Amino acid sequence: MGVCVALALNAGYAAWMTLSIARGLDLANCGCYGMYYPQPLRWYSPLKDLVLVGMCYALHKFARKNVAAY
């Protein structure tokens, strides 16, 4: 259940960042690492969240495979 929530959350962040880039917003801090390590919104910022989506998906598949074995 938690994996699905994390997957949806990261997919939503990737979609919102993609929309922000498409709108041409120039953000000095995308909020990825909080306010103490500001990073600007770049074209590759949504890719970080898509990698996390892939990791969540892999964890979901792996966890379901192991639970079924027991």
Buried (B, 14 or more C-beta within 10 A) or exposed (E): EEBEEBBEBBBEBBEEBBEBBEEEEEBEEBEBEEEEEEBEBEEEBBEBBBEBBEBBBEBBEEEEEEEEEE
